[in-house]
């Protein structure tokens, strides 16, 4: 289980997160939504130990985060950042294998368990075709799949993703979303995903946390979010038109050209 209790983060004389409370099981799928500067990425970085909380605490597998070493934490959480350095001088295979570092000591060798984790990660992300290629030769969609493969190679119960489709074309957005959903539903990987796409969050995740100015203005079942139209308008200061998706029949929200005025 992953929990936060009254989590608050403050730096540069500003509260970036204010009293955030979460409780997640490894099979859960949480989308974090909200406008720019709401604290979404800060929350992921705090869970990963990259940013230190000002108050409150984070509990991972019954242990306080501050008591876990980076290697121990990397056995519980894997992280795919919002942007990647595609100039890394590694082949795809080399980079994915780096995901095994939490399971290795200084002098340990590559073992059967490592190869199995590598093979599974490659198969799930369909990256077999370019294992020998250098990272800089990959397209945006290919690179994102490699980053997810490296995270899967860690074999953690939770996968944290910061806007995993923000720089991808529609085809690759769908492919990455399908991959993430498959990891959650078929392989019981817990997903914590930051996204700007309200409709993706509503249609694919189980829970939504809506942040604004560091505060949680709503948290609950994803299917309930659009049941209160004012929530999305309050969150983004923008009018939305609610309609039915022509394929699924699910309710979706489209930004209105009328903007928003209080």
N, C-alpha and C positions, 0 to 999 in steps of 0.2 A: 504494500500500500504506500501511496505517496500523499502526504498531508501538509498543508500550511496552516498555521494558527496565527491570526492577527499579523500577517506579514506586512512589514512596512519598510520601504527603501527610500532613503533621502540622500541626495548629493547635489552639489552646487546650490545649496540653500533652497532646495525645492523637493517636495515629496513626489517621487516617481511612482510609488505604489503605496496605498493607504489601506491597511487593515484587510488584507486579502486572505480568505479562508477557502481551502480546497480539500477534498477527500476523494482520491481516485484509486481504483483497482487496476491491475495490469490489463484487463480486457476492455477498459473504458476508452471512449473516444471523445475528447474535449476539444472544441474549437474556441479560441480566444479571439474576439472581434472588438473593434473600436476604431476611432479615428487616429490619424497620425499623432504621435506624442502621448497616447493614452497609457503607455506603460506595458504594452504587449511583449515586445522584445525584451524589455527589462525583466519581466517576470520569468521568461525562459532562462535568461542569463543568471538570474538569482537562483533558480532551481538547479542550475549546473554549477553553482559555486563560483561563477565568473564575477558576479556582483555580490557584495556582502549586504545582508539586511541590516537596517538600523534597529529594528525591534521585531518581536515575533520569532517564530521558528519554523523550520522545515524538517519533517520526519520522513525518512525513506527506509522502508523495511525495518521499522521499529528503532532506527538509529537516528539521532540528530545529525543533520547535514555536516555541522562543524566537526563532528567526530570521525567523519569518513575521509580517508585519503583520496587523492585524485584517482588512483587506481581502483580503489573500492567503489567510489562513486560511478566510475566508468563501467562497472559491472551491473549497475542498476539503471543508468540513464545513458542514452546515446543522443547526439545532437546534430542536426543538419542546419547550418546557418543560412541566413537570408541570401548572402552573396558568397561566391567562392573564388579562390585564386586559381584560375584556369591556367596559370603559367607554371604550376608545380611540375618539376622535372622528374616525374615518375610515370611508369606505365600504369594502365588501369589496374592490372593484376597486383602490382606492387602496392598501389594506394589502398585497394580493398583489403589486402592482407594486413595493413597497418591497424585495421579495426580489432585485431586480436591482441593488441598490446596489454589490455587489462588482465589477460589470462597468462601472461608470460613473465618470468623472472629475467634477470640479467643474462643468465647463461642457458636458459631453456631453449629447446629446439622445436621445430615445426612438427606437430604430432597429428595423429589421425583425427582427433577432435577438431583441430584447427582446420584441416582440409575439409572436413564435413561442413563446418560453419561457413567456410569460404564458398564451397560448391553450392550450398543452399542459398546464400546471399546472391550469388551470381545468377542462379536459376530463377529466383523470385523477381529479380530486377531485369532479367533478360539482357544481361550485359556480356554474354559469352562472345558475341561477334567482334567485340573490340577490346578484349583483354590485353592484347599486345600493343595497343596504340598508346601514344603519349597523351597525357591529360590535355595539353594545349590544343590538340587536334580535334577535340570533341565539340559537338554542338551544345547549345544550352540544355536541351532536353536530355542528351546523352550524359552530360556532366552531372545533371541532377540525379539521374538514376545511379550513377557511380557513387555519388555522395551518400545516397540512401543505402546502397550495397555495403559500403564501408561501415555505416552505422549498424546495419543488420549483422555484420560479421562480429560485432561486439557481443551479440546475443544477450541484449538487455530486455527486461520486461517492459520498459517504457522507451518510446521514440519521440523526441521533441523536434518539431519542424517549424522554422520561422519563414512563413510565406513561401512554401515550397514551389509554387507555380507562378510567382510574380513576374518572371522574365521569360515565360514560355509562350509559344503560340497556342491557339485553341486545341490543336490535336495533341500536343504534348501535355497540355494542362489536363486533358481527359485521361491520358495514359498514366500520368503521375497520380491523379486522384484515384483511379482504379487500383493502382498498385497499393496505395496507402490503405484503401478500404479493404483490400484483400488481406493485407498484413494484419489488420485488426480483426476481421470477421473469421478468417480461415486459420490464422496462426496465433490469435490471442495476444497480439502485441498492443500494449496500451499506447494510444496516440494523444499527444498534446500538441495542437497545431495552431499557430497564429495565421490568420487569414483576413483579408479585406472583403472577401466574397461572402456576403450574408447568405445567399442562396445555396452555395456549397455547404456552409456550416449547417444550415437548416436541413438540407437533404441528406447529408452524409454522416454527420457526427451524431453522437448520442446526447451530449451536453454542450451548452454554450455558456461561456463567461463573457459578459459584455463590460469592457473597461472604458472609462472616460475620465481624463485627468487623474489617472492613478487609482480611481475608486471603482469598485464593482457596482454598477448600477442595476445589473440583473444577472442572475445565474439560475439555470434550470434545464429542463429537458429541451432539446433542440426543436422538437416539433411544436413546442408551446410559444416559441419566440415571436413568430409572426401573428399569433393569435391576438396580440396587443399591438396594433399598428403604430401606436404612439412611441413604442420602445425604440424602433429603428430611427424614427424621426428625432427623438430626444438624443439618441446616441450620436448621430451624425449631423444634427442641425440641418436636416434635408428632408423635404417631402418625398414620400415614396408612393407608387401606385401598386396595389396588390392585385395579382391576377393568378390564373392557373397555368401551370406548365403544360404545354400542349401534348407532351408525351406521357408524363407521369401523373398529371392531374394534381400534383402538389402545389400548394400556394407558394408563390415567389414574389419578391419585391423588386420593383424597377424604379430607379431614381426619376423623380418628376422634373420636368423642365421648369416648373414654377419655383424651384428653389425652396427657401424656408425663411419664415420671419416669425419672431416670437410675438 
